[in-house]
Amino acid sequence: MNTNETHILNTEIIGMAPLEEPARQEFFMDKCHELIEDFIIRRGKAPSFFVSTFGCQMNAHDSEKLIGILEKIGYTEADEEKNADFVIYNTCTVRENANQKLYGHLGSLKKRKQEDSDMMIGICGCMMQQPEIVEYIKESYRFVDLVFGTFNFYKLAELLYRRLSGEEKQVIEVLAAPEKNVENLPEKRKFNFKSGVNIMYGCNNFCTYCIVPYVRGRERSRTPEDILCEINRLVEEGCVEIMLLGQNVNSYGVNFLEDSDIIKANPEYDFPDLLNDVCKIEGLKRVRFMTSHPKDLSDKLIDVIAENPKIARQIHLPVQSGSSRILKAMNRKYTKEDYLALVDRIRAKLPDVSLTTDIMVGFPGETEEDIQDTIDVVKYAKYDQSFTFIYSIRTGTPAAKMEQLSEDFVNNNFNKVLEVVRETCAETSARFAGQTKEVLVEGLNDHMEGYVTGRMDNNILVHFPGGEELIGKFVDVMLDEAKGFYYIGHVVETSK
């Protein structure tokens, strides 16, 4: 069959595909499955894949769906990137080092790609939503087969079909804005006893340093019915812990994606209401959420957490800076005083809560006085954990046009903050030593033979003696020794 005939045939097949989702993607999964049979005949094995994920929990959840789609098509998962016939990078673009990491990976695969005509490379995710980066990939890495973004990652099977069918040597499809949201796709969860569930997409906050609103789009909330239906299904499949995911879960309820009878009956339905409804699901033992923005974490939400023992006693509350002046320049919409007052209200209702945070050092215009304000907040808030990082210029954001600080000045201030963070967090997280806590066992310990690893509801890790039979179960563990950011303990009693 010549190239022109192949093109006509592929065009006809694409024209046969359903227009509705996810039926359209299921159609292309079947068509891709037919095409990889040729690979199996030639190579004597099914093609393998490896999905490399950079970035946040939402990216990790998206990757579970990519993996599910590929396995439905007939691929098998490789143990390492170097052993895969198809490598997909699900990218993050929050910091510059993520970009450089991707380019390094692509460079290392170029020779393999030249030596193996069957090998394929795909890139998706937030980084691909930046036109200048897509153009750079297109020109500098012409051996990349697939490029797609955050708004159409669900179309992996359709895009892959276009590549596998030989119609296009390089398939690039990045949408400037979301057209639709598609759920109910195949997915391969890392854990069968816990899962993330997207409750909303995008962000409306436009912090001046952040690229997320530009690459994830404006806020779109899923309906309560859709979310509760998904969680019920996951619980029926054995999930005991659910994490509700969104760039800012506190603003859940903006721009619902579909009509909802629940919303029609209660137009004021918000994130605390959703949390309440999730907690009513029988069989679900623990509920988490990520991430909260301090500007709109309500007293109603604090009350709901306090009233529902299923909700984990951990709140991730990114402060970014302790300086009101810098917070204003960041467009964070709260002051140092606002933030500390919120901490006080949380601790008044949830005295045992674990607060975690993000701290950025080196934002344009930051002074030593501003750094001292941040240190003051760290000492006052008494975080259990803090992700402390250096500001990274993101092209296209307002902060990128501001006068940048010297590297030496930033590094010196970063070390100052990090020293206080490490000391304060280690001291705070050690407060549970000698207590018995319920722990969900996640897996065998990688570094301590005969031990398993799990998490308390405050998300702190615990390592203790045990075997595979405990994985996925809740057990009561005596916390014998605090080790800075984790505990060593022993099982007291297995919970029901």
Disulfide bonds with the S-S distance in Angstrom:
none
